[in-house]
Amino acid sequence: MIPDTPTPASDASRTRTMTVAQALMTFLANQWTVDGDIRERTIAGTFGIFGHGNVAGIGQALLQLHTDQPGLMPYHQARNEQAMVHQAVGYARMHRRRATYAAAASVGPGAANMLTGAALATANRLPVLLLPSDTFATRVADPVLQQLEHPHDTGLQVTDAFRPVSRFFDRVQRPEQLFSIALAALRVLTDPAETGAVTIALPEDVQAETIDVPVEFLQPREWHVRRPLPEPEELARAVAVIRGARSPFIVAGGGVLYSGAEDALRTLVEQTGIPVGATQAGVGSLVSDHPRYLGGVGATGSTASNRIAADADVVIGVGTRYSDFTTASRSAFRRAGVRFVNINVAAFDAYKHGTQLPIVADARRTLDALSDALAGHSVDPAYAQRIAAEKAEWVSVVESAVAPTGAPLLAQAEIIGAVNAASDPTDVLVQAAGSLPGDLHKLWRVRDPLGYHVEYAFSTMGYEIAGGLGVRRGAPDRDVLVMVGDGSYLMLHTELVTAVAEGLKIIVVLVQNHGYASIGHLSETVGSDRFGTAYRMADGAPEGAAAARHVPIDLAANARSYGVDVIEVPPGPDAADALRAAVRAAKASPTTTLIHVDADPLRYAPDGEGWWDVPVAAHATLESTVRARAEYELERRRQRPLLG
């Protein structure tokens, strides 16, 4: 390790001659995040796929570090650049944003492949460090392989596409710029209010150039996570409004978990009786069987949450960005004069819905302060009784939905119930796209704060397996249950090779429904009759015809070809029992297992009385579209500007 306190004898002893890439990777290896009494590596390692843009720069630097100081900066190979970013995001979530990975890609297509991952990280407010390579800064060889050429702007390159999807972007065009850029990047990466994708573009020639690096740049450096206290005036205004509320309701977002505020939330809820509905990112803030937890809220929420939310006179948003799914496209909170108390470390989110009651502060510290300020206060007994009744009714609905029916093909709700029943409390569910996020939000019974990981800010098809690997890296003592539909599986299944190569055990439940089930259902609701949403042979049969043939793919065989153990659950009346047994067998195995199960895409999860605004064609000759437009106009009447 580099000494903490060098004792320079001359200018030369205070610097080290290194390449830019060597200096950057050594710097990253010595960054630490400190959150209270927790101290961990900010950059746990580097994913990399090498090409001419980085093989002699970052590739050489990683090899040299591995040779000279083994373990200082672990390197992991991946099969897809997008998947590298997904792994980093999964890891960061499990570490509550205190730690992440760097992801290095070559010029052109390698860099462009990371763009989806960058957008996902930024949308989810999860930290990841991206190191895409760039073309020659000197332009001595111009144009080079994979360089873009724009006659109106010859300096514009693929890496410029990272600007709108990154929370921080800069390009090291001269070696001397490295120091200020690296420090600025780490500041954003470790800032709870600013974090997301942090991008440092690295021209391939600059990576390999030498620079005299100050030793202090390479020494261990700590980045302390800020946990700001609420302003007394903001807190006092919020307390007065909450005390005067007749039907308050808490929306728990991902910020509850990133702040480690689940215990503080539980204390406040048990003290006051205020009920809680969770966003997708906030599931786990309270365990499912807590008497004041009403399930998901919004478009994919429960009837319990949505009915209470509709009548709430004060909504207390904790660490939520109020996406359209959370607010049911601004139709969930219907009471005239509803007011919002928004607790968020990011002012951008705290001021949403025009609220005059923002609290720009850490979630845990604010909830602790609210508990103290609301001592002795509790909701009205009649309101408490209604909360209990709504929860009991929804629990009954869930139990009925997940119970086996003996039908030839399992409904997705039955699949969720079987997997949930066979899992352990500390297992982590990973999901991202398709019809599963909505069904899981309603039906999955979470028993651990970090037991539910559904990426639903960007809802990226293909995230599941790669994200699951990141979760497993971040929590090697937990089983990771990846649930994925065949549509999303086909987007990015190659990371199963990474699971095998690195001995990272995940359990993949592949739900085969021969198409895009969620968009098929959505297509029906907007009057488009499932057009283009099923996987069918292009053999002349009309789109949607019952006689159309399934594409004869064998996804179980595909997984076996990667070296993965596969369990196939045959259709039939005992399929739910077989699925539970398969999950238990996979949990007992030391290696990655894929469980293949067929599903009926036309049997839906129960309705939670939420709505999602997807515009319907205002003019159509199709009767199905005309009917859908009429229903759409009725729903739109419930939308409100929500100016608190």
C-alpha positions in Angstrom: 0.0 0.0 0.0 1.0 3.6 -0.5 2.1 5.1 2.8 -0.5 7.3 4.5 2.0 10.0 5.4 5.0 10.3 2.9 8.1 12.0 4.1 9.4 13.8 1.0 13.1 14.6 0.7 12.7 16.3 -2.7 10.2 17.2 -5.3 10.8 13.9 -7.1 10.0 11.9 -4.0 6.6 13.7 -3.7 5.5 12.4 -7.1 5.3 9.2 -9.0 5.7 8.8 -12.8 2.7 6.8 -14.1 0.4 6.6 -17.0 -2.9 8.4 -16.7 -4.7 5.0 -16.6 -2.3 3.7 -13.9 -2.9 6.9 -11.8 -6.6 6.7 -12.1 -6.9 3.0 -11.2 -4.6 3.5 -8.2 -6.6 6.5 -7.1 -9.8 4.6 -7.3 -8.4 1.7 -5.3 -7.8 4.0 -2.4 -11.2 5.7 -2.1 -13.3 5.0 0.9 -16.9 5.8 1.8 -17.7 6.5 5.5 -21.3 6.4 6.7 -21.4 6.8 10.4 -19.5 3.8 11.8 -19.4 2.0 8.4 -16.3 2.3 6.3 -16.0 0.5 3.0 -14.3 0.7 -0.4 -16.1 3.1 -2.6 -15.1 1.3 -5.8 -15.1 -2.4 -4.9 -13.6 -3.5 -8.3 -13.6 -2.9 -12.0 -15.6 -4.6 -14.8 -13.9 -4.3 -18.1 -14.2 -5.4 -21.8 -11.1 -4.4 -23.7 -10.6 -3.2 -27.2 -8.1 -1.0 -29.0 -9.4 2.0 -27.0 -8.4 0.7 -23.6 -6.3 -2.5 -23.8 -3.0 -0.5 -23.5 -4.5 2.0 -21.0 -6.9 0.7 -18.4 -6.2 -2.9 -19.4 -2.5 -2.5 -18.8 -3.0 -0.5 -15.6 -5.3 -3.2 -14.1 -2.8 -5.9 -15.0 0.0 -4.0 -13.4 -2.0 -3.4 -10.2 -2.9 -7.1 -10.1 0.7 -8.0 -10.4 2.3 -5.5 -8.1 -0.5 -5.2 -5.5 -2.8 -8.2 -5.8 -6.3 -7.5 -4.5 -6.0 -3.8 -4.5 -8.3 -3.4 -7.5 -10.1 -6.6 -8.4 -11.0 -7.1 -12.1 -14.0 -9.0 -13.4 -14.7 -9.9 -17.0 -18.2 -9.5 -18.4 -19.9 -10.5 -21.7 -21.7 -7.3 -22.4 -20.9 -3.7 -21.6 -24.5 -2.9 -20.6 -24.5 -5.8 -18.2 -21.3 -4.5 -16.5 -23.3 -1.4 -15.5 -26.2 -3.5 -14.3 -24.0 -5.6 -12.1 -22.6 -2.4 -10.5 -26.1 -1.1 -9.9 -27.2 -4.3 -8.3 -24.2 -4.2 -6.0 -24.7 -0.6 -5.1 -28.3 -1.2 -4.1 -27.3 -4.0 -1.7 -24.7 -1.7 -0.2 -27.2 1.1 0.2 -25.3 3.3 -2.3 -22.1 3.3 -0.2 -20.1 1.2 -2.7 -20.2 0.4 -6.4 -18.0 -0.8 -9.3 -16.3 0.9 -12.1 -17.1 -0.3 -15.7 -14.5 0.2 -18.5 -15.3 -0.1 -22.2 -13.5 0.5 -25.4 -14.2 3.1 -28.1 -17.4 3.3 -30.2 -19.8 0.4 -29.8 -18.2 -0.7 -26.5 -18.9 2.7 -25.0 -22.3 3.0 -26.7 -23.4 -0.3 -25.2 -23.1 1.2 -21.7 -25.6 4.0 -22.4 -28.7 2.0 -21.3 -26.9 1.1 -18.1 -26.0 4.7 -17.5 -29.6 5.9 -17.9 -30.8 3.1 -15.6 -28.3 4.1 -12.9 -29.2 7.8 -13.1 -33.0 7.1 -13.2 -32.7 4.9 -10.1 -30.3 7.4 -8.3 -27.8 4.6 -7.9 -24.0 5.1 -8.2 -21.8 3.6 -10.9 -18.5 4.8 -12.3 -18.3 4.6 -16.1 -15.0 4.7 -17.9 -15.7 4.7 -21.6 -12.8 5.1 -23.9 -12.6 7.9 -26.5 -10.8 8.6 -29.8 -7.4 10.2 -29.9 -7.2 13.6 -28.2 -4.3 14.5 -30.5 -6.2 13.5 -33.6 -2.9 12.4 -35.0 -4.7 9.4 -36.5 -8.0 10.8 -37.7 -10.4 9.2 -38.2 -9.7 6.1 -36.2 -11.6 2.8 -36.2 -15.1 3.3 -34.6 -14.8 7.1 -34.6 -17.9 9.1 -35.5 -17.5 11.9 -38.0 -19.8 15.0 -37.9 -18.9 17.6 -40.5 -20.5 20.3 -38.4 -18.7 19.3 -35.2 -15.6 17.1 -35.6 -15.1 16.9 -31.8 -18.4 15.2 -31.2 -18.1 11.5 -30.3 -20.0 8.5 -28.8 -19.0 9.5 -25.3 -20.9 12.8 -25.7 -24.1 10.7 -25.6 -23.4 10.0 -22.0 -24.0 13.7 -21.0 -27.8 13.6 -20.7 -27.8 10.2 -18.9 -25.0 11.0 -16.4 -25.1 12.9 -13.2 -21.5 13.9 -13.9 -19.6 13.9 -17.2 -16.1 15.0 -18.1 -13.4 14.1 -20.6 -9.7 13.8 -19.7 -8.2 15.6 -22.8 -4.9 16.4 -21.1 -3.1 14.3 -18.4 -3.1 17.2 -16.0 -6.9 17.3 -16.0 -7.1 13.9 -14.3 -6.7 15.2 -10.7 -9.6 17.7 -10.7 -11.9 15.4 -12.8 -11.3 12.3 -10.6 -12.0 14.3 -7.4 -15.1 15.9 -8.8 -16.4 12.5 -10.0 -16.0 10.9 -6.6 -17.8 13.8 -4.9 -20.9 13.2 -7.1 -20.6 9.5 -6.8 -20.8 9.6 -3.0 -23.4 12.4 -2.6 -26.8 11.0 -1.7 -28.6 13.9 -3.4 -26.5 13.9 -6.6 -25.5 10.3 -7.2 -26.2 8.3 -10.4 -24.0 7.5 -13.4 -20.7 9.2 -13.2 -18.8 9.2 -16.5 -15.1 10.0 -17.1 -14.4 9.7 -20.8 -10.8 8.6 -21.5 -9.2 9.2 -25.0 -7.2 6.2 -25.9 -3.9 8.1 -26.4 -4.2 10.0 -23.1 -4.8 6.8 -21.1 -1.3 5.7 -22.1 0.5 9.0 -21.6 2.8 9.6 -18.6 2.3 12.2 -15.9 4.0 13.0 -12.6 1.4 12.2 -10.0 1.4 13.8 -6.5 1.7 11.1 -3.9 -1.2 12.7 -2.0 -3.5 12.0 -4.9 -2.8 8.3 -4.5 -3.2 8.1 -0.7 -6.3 6.7 1.0 -9.1 9.3 0.9 -12.4 9.2 2.8 -15.8 10.5 1.5 -18.2 11.0 4.3 -21.8 10.5 3.5 -23.8 13.6 4.5 -26.9 12.9 6.6 -28.3 16.4 7.0 -30.7 17.2 9.9 -34.1 18.8 9.1 -34.3 22.5 9.5 -36.2 23.3 12.7 -38.7 25.6 10.9 -39.4 23.0 8.2 -39.9 20.3 10.8 -42.2 22.5 12.9 -44.5 23.3 9.9 -44.7 19.6 9.0 -45.4 18.5 12.5 -48.3 21.0 12.8 -49.9 19.7 9.6 -49.5 16.1 10.6 -51.0 16.7 14.0 -54.0 18.3 12.3 -54.5 15.5 9.8 -57.5 13.2 10.0 -56.2 10.6 7.5 -52.4 10.9 7.0 -50.7 8.4 4.7 -46.9 7.7 4.3 -45.4 6.9 0.9 -42.1 5.1 1.6 -39.6 5.3 -1.3 -36.1 4.0 -1.9 -34.6 6.8 0.2 -35.9 5.0 3.3 -33.6 2.0 2.6 -30.6 4.0 1.3 -30.7 6.0 4.5 -31.0 2.9 6.6 -34.3 4.4 8.0 -36.5 1.3 8.1 -36.2 1.1 12.0 -37.0 4.8 12.3 -40.0 4.4 10.0 -41.3 1.5 12.0 -40.9 3.4 15.3 -42.9 6.4 13.9 -45.6 4.2 12.4 -46.1 2.2 15.6 -46.1 5.3 17.7 -48.7 7.2 15.6 -50.6 4.5 13.7 -50.0 6.3 10.3 -50.3 3.7 7.5 -47.6 3.1 4.9 -47.7 2.3 1.2 -44.4 1.6 -0.7 -43.1 2.5 -4.1 -41.2 -0.2 -6.0 -37.9 1.0 -4.6 -39.3 1.4 -1.2 -40.6 -2.2 -0.7 -38.9 -3.6 2.4 -39.2 -0.3 4.3 -41.7 -2.3 6.4 -42.1 -6.1 6.3 -45.3 -7.2 4.6 -47.0 -8.6 7.7 -46.6 -5.3 9.7 -50.2 -4.2 10.6 -49.6 -0.7 9.2 -48.1 -1.7 5.9 -50.7 -1.7 3.2 -48.6 -2.9 0.3 -47.6 -1.1 -2.9 -49.1 2.2 -3.8 -50.2 3.6 -7.2 -50.7 2.1 -10.6 -49.4 -1.3 -9.5 -50.4 -1.0 -5.8 -52.9 -2.7 -3.6 -56.5 -1.8 -3.0 -55.6 -1.2 0.6 -53.0 1.4 -0.2 -54.9 3.0 -3.0 -58.1 3.4 -1.1 -56.4 5.0 1.9 -54.3 7.2 -0.5 -57.4 8.4 -2.3 -58.8 9.8 1.0 -55.6 11.0 2.5 -55.6 14.6 3.6 -51.8 14.7 4.3 -49.3 12.6 2.3 -45.9 12.1 3.9 -43.5 11.2 1.1 -40.2 9.7 2.5 -37.4 9.3 0.0 -39.6 9.1 -3.1 -39.4 10.8 -6.4 -43.1 10.4 -7.0 -43.0 8.6 -10.4 -46.2 8.3 -12.4 -46.6 4.7 -11.1 -46.4 5.9 -7.5 -49.0 8.6 -8.1 -51.1 6.5 -10.5 -50.4 9.3 -13.1 -51.5 11.9 -10.5 -54.8 10.2 -9.9 -54.0 8.3 -6.6 -54.4 11.3 -4.2 -57.9 12.5 -4.8 -59.0 14.4 -1.7 -59.6 18.1 -2.3 -56.9 20.1 -0.6 -54.5 17.2 0.0 -51.2 18.4 1.3 -47.7 16.9 0.8 -44.9 16.7 3.4 -42.0 15.6 1.3 -38.9 14.4 3.1 -35.9 14.0 0.7 -32.2 14.6 0.8 -32.6 16.0 -2.8 -34.4 19.3 -2.9 -35.5 18.5 -6.5 -37.7 15.7 -5.1 -38.7 17.4 -1.8 -40.4 20.3 -3.7 -42.5 18.1 -6.1 -46.2 18.6 -6.4 -45.7 22.3 -5.6 -45.6 21.5 -1.9 -45.1 24.2 0.7 -43.9 21.6 3.2 -40.6 20.3 2.0 -38.0 18.9 4.4 -34.7 18.7 2.6 -32.9 16.3 4.9 -31.9 12.7 5.6 -34.8 10.3 5.9 -33.6 8.5 9.0 -32.8 11.7 10.9 -36.0 13.3 9.9 -38.1 10.3 10.9 -36.3 10.2 14.3 -37.1 13.9 14.7 -40.8 13.4 13.7 -41.1 10.6 16.3 -39.8 12.9 19.0 -42.0 15.8 17.9 -45.2 13.7 17.5 -44.8 11.9 20.9 -48.2 11.1 22.3 -50.0 11.7 19.0 -51.9 8.9 17.2 -54.5 8.6 14.5 -58.2 8.5 15.3 -59.4 5.0 16.3 -62.0 4.9 13.5 -59.2 5.6 11.0 -57.1 2.8 12.6 -60.0 0.4 12.2 -60.5 1.3 8.6 -56.7 0.7 7.9 -57.0 -2.7 9.5 -60.1 -3.6 7.5 -58.5 -2.6 4.2 -55.3 -4.5 5.0 -57.3 -7.7 6.0 -59.3 -7.5 2.8 -56.2 -7.2 0.6 -54.4 -10.0 2.4 -57.3 -12.3 1.6 -57.2 -11.2 -2.1 -53.4 -12.0 -2.2 -53.8 -15.4 -0.6 -56.5 -16.3 -3.1 -54.5 -15.1 -6.1 -51.3 -17.0 -5.3 -53.1 -20.2 -4.3 -52.7 -23.1 -6.8 -55.8 -23.7 -9.0 -54.8 -26.9 -10.7 -55.2 -25.3 -14.1 -53.0 -26.8 -17.0 -50.9 -23.7 -17.1 -49.9 -21.7 -14.0 -51.0 -18.1 -13.8 -48.2 -15.7 -13.0 -49.7 -15.0 -9.6 -49.4 -18.7 -8.8 -45.8 -18.7 -9.9 -45.1 -15.8 -7.6 -46.8 -17.5 -4.7 -44.9 -20.8 -5.2 -41.5 -19.0 -5.4 -42.3 -16.8 -2.4 -43.4 -19.8 -0.4 -40.2 -21.7 -1.1 -37.9 -18.8 -0.4 -36.2 -17.8 2.9 -36.7 -14.4 4.6 -33.3 -13.1 3.6 -33.4 -14.2 0.0 -33.3 -11.3 -2.5 -35.9 -11.1 -5.3 -34.5 -9.4 -8.5 -36.8 -8.2 -11.3 -37.1 -5.3 -13.7 -39.4 -5.5 -16.7 -42.5 -7.0 -18.2 -45.7 -7.9 -16.3 -43.7 -9.2 -13.3 -43.0 -5.9 -11.6 -46.6 -5.0 -11.3 -47.6 -8.4 -10.1 -44.7 -8.6 -7.6 -45.5 -5.1 -6.2 -49.0 -6.4 -5.4 -48.2 -10.0 -4.4 -44.7 -10.5 -3.1 -44.5 -10.8 0.7 -41.2 -9.3 1.7 -39.7 -10.2 5.0 -36.3 -8.3 5.0 -35.5 -4.7 4.1 -33.2 -5.7 1.3 -35.2 -8.7 0.1 -36.9 -7.0 -2.8 -34.9 -5.5 -5.7 -37.2 -4.5 -8.6 -35.5 -2.0 -11.0 -38.5 0.1 -12.0 -37.3 3.6 -12.5 -36.0 2.6 -16.0 -37.6 -0.9 -16.1 -34.9 -2.2 -18.3 -35.4 -5.5 -20.2 -32.3 -7.6 -19.7 -31.4 -6.2 -16.3 -32.5 -9.2 -14.3 -29.6 -11.7 -14.7 -26.9 -9.1 -14.7 -28.4 -7.2 -11.8 -28.8 -10.4 -9.9 -25.1 -11.1 -10.3 -24.4 -7.7 -8.8 -26.7 -8.4 -5.9 -25.0 -11.7 -5.3 -21.6 -9.9 -5.3 -22.9 -7.4 -2.8 -24.6 -10.0 -0.6 -22.7 -13.4 -1.0 -24.5 -14.8 2.1 -27.9 -14.5 0.5 -29.7 -16.5 -2.1 -30.7 -14.4 -5.1 -33.9 -15.2 -6.9 -34.0 -13.7 -10.4 -37.5 -13.8 -11.9 -37.5 -13.1 -15.6 -40.0 -13.4 -18.5 -38.9 -14.9 -21.8 -38.9 -11.5 -23.5 -36.5 -10.0 -21.1 -34.4 -13.1 -20.9 -33.8 -13.0 -24.6 -32.4 -9.5 -24.3 -29.4 -10.3 -22.1 -29.1 -14.0 -21.1 -25.4 -14.2 -21.9 -24.4 -13.1 -18.4 -25.3 -16.7 -17.3 -21.8 -17.4 -18.6 -20.4 -14.9 -16.1 -22.3 -16.6 -13.3 -20.7 -20.0 -14.3 -17.2 -18.6 -14.9 -17.0 -16.8 -11.6 -18.9 -19.3 -9.5 -21.6 -16.7 -8.7 -24.7 -18.6 -7.7 -28.0 -17.2 -8.6 -31.4 -18.9 -9.1 -33.2 -17.8 -12.3 -36.9 -18.5 -12.6 -37.7 -18.2 -16.3 -41.4 -17.6 -16.9 -42.2 -18.7 -20.5 -45.3 -17.1 -22.0 -44.2 -16.8 -25.6 -44.2 -13.0 -26.0 -44.4 -9.7 -24.2 -47.1 -10.3 -21.7 -47.2 -6.9 -20.1 -47.4 -5.0 -23.3 -49.9 -7.6 -24.6 -52.2 -6.7 -21.7 -51.6 -3.0 -22.1 -52.3 -3.3 -25.8 -55.7 -4.7 -25.0 -56.5 -1.8 -22.6 -55.7 0.8 -25.2 -57.6 -1.0 -28.0 -54.7 -2.4 -29.9 -55.7 -6.0 -29.4 -52.2 -7.4 -28.5 -50.9 -6.5 -32.0 -47.2 -7.4 -32.3 -46.8 -8.7 -28.7 -46.7 -12.5 -29.2 -43.8 -14.6 -30.4 -45.3 -16.3 -33.5 -43.9 -17.8 -36.7 -44.1 -15.5 -39.7 -45.8 -18.1 -41.8 -48.7 -16.1 -43.2 -51.1 -16.5 -40.4 -52.9 -13.3 -39.5 -51.5 -11.4 -36.5 -53.1 -12.7 -33.3 -54.8 -15.7 -35.0 -55.4 -18.6 -32.8 -53.8 -20.9 -35.3 -50.5 -19.0 -35.4 -47.6 -21.2 -34.3 -45.3 -20.5 -31.4 -41.6 -19.9 -32.3 -40.0 -23.3 -31.6 -37.4 -22.1 -29.2 -36.0 -24.1 -26.3 -34.7 -21.6 -23.7 -34.0 -24.4 -21.2 -31.5 -25.9 -23.7 -30.1 -22.4 -24.2 -29.3 -22.1 -20.5 -27.8 -25.6 -20.4 -25.5 -24.7 -23.2 -23.9 -22.1 -20.9 -23.1 -24.7 -18.3 -26.1 -23.8 -16.0 -28.1 -26.5 -14.2 -31.7 -26.5 -15.5 -34.9 -27.8 -13.9 -37.9 -27.9 -16.2 -41.3 -27.7 -14.5 -43.8 -29.5 -16.7 -47.3 -28.0 -17.2 -50.1 -29.7 -15.4 -52.3 -29.6 -12.2 -49.2 -30.2 -9.9 -47.0 -27.6 -11.5 -47.1 -25.3 -8.4 -45.9 -28.1 -6.1 -43.2 -28.9 -8.7 -42.1 -25.3 -8.8 -41.8 -25.0 -5.1 -39.7 -28.2 -5.0 -37.5 -26.9 -7.8 -36.8 -23.7 -5.9 -35.9 -25.6 -2.8 -33.6 -27.9 -4.9 -31.9 -24.8 -6.4 -31.4 -23.3 -3.0 -29.7 -26.5 -1.8 -27.4 -26.5 -4.9 -24.0 -24.7 -4.7 -24.3 -23.6 -8.4 -26.4 -21.4 -10.6 -29.7 -23.0 -11.5 -32.3 -22.0 -14.1 -35.9 -23.1 -13.5 -38.1 -23.1 -16.6 -41.8 -22.8 -16.1 -44.7 -22.2 -18.6 -47.3 -19.6 -17.8 -50.7 -18.5 -19.0 -50.3 -14.8 -20.1 -54.1 -14.3 -20.1 -54.7 -14.9 -16.4 -54.0 -11.7 -14.6 -53.2 -10.7 -11.0 -55.9 -9.0 -9.0 -56.7 -5.4 -9.7 -55.4 -2.9 -7.1 -57.6 0.0 -8.3 -54.6 1.9 -9.7 -54.4 3.6 -13.1 -51.6 4.4 -15.5 -51.9 7.2 -18.1 -51.1 5.7 -21.5 -52.7 7.8 -24.2 -55.3 6.1 -26.4 -55.8 7.2 -30.1 -58.3 10.0 -30.2 -59.6 8.9 -33.6 -59.9 5.3 -34.8 -62.0 3.0 -37.0 -61.3 0.0 -34.7 -64.2 -0.4 -32.3 -61.8 -1.7 -29.6 -59.9 1.6 -29.8 -63.1 3.7 -29.6 -64.2 1.8 -26.5 -60.7 2.2 -24.9 -60.7 5.9 -25.7 -64.0 6.4 -23.9 -62.7 4.6 -20.8 -59.5 6.6 -21.0 -61.4 9.9 -20.9 -63.3 8.7 -17.8 -60.0 7.9 -16.0 -58.4 11.2 -16.9 -61.1 13.1 -14.9 -59.4 11.8 -11.8 -56.1 13.4 -12.5 -55.2 16.4 -10.4 -52.2 18.8 -10.6 -51.5 18.0 -6.9 -50.2 21.4 -5.9 -49.8 20.9 -2.2 
